[in-house]
């Protein structure tokens, strides 16, 4: 678990990450910036990213996050978030 965008980028670049749950609002960098960095780097671009936010996103913000595998509202259950992440990991492992 990373406590900042910079720490998350560092952890992801080390490898072995199956999926990333990313908030839009973080203390040091926006989720928009972190997602863009992840998708630009060859070592992290294929990691599925789930945006998990309490914000009501505009259509422009949703477009900016279009490289994410999913966008889940924090008002939804933790079980739903877990199910989405588990499904993405399974798809990545088995190529479904």
Order of alpha helices (4+ residues) and beta strands (2+ residues): alpha-beta-alpha-beta-alpha-beta-alpha
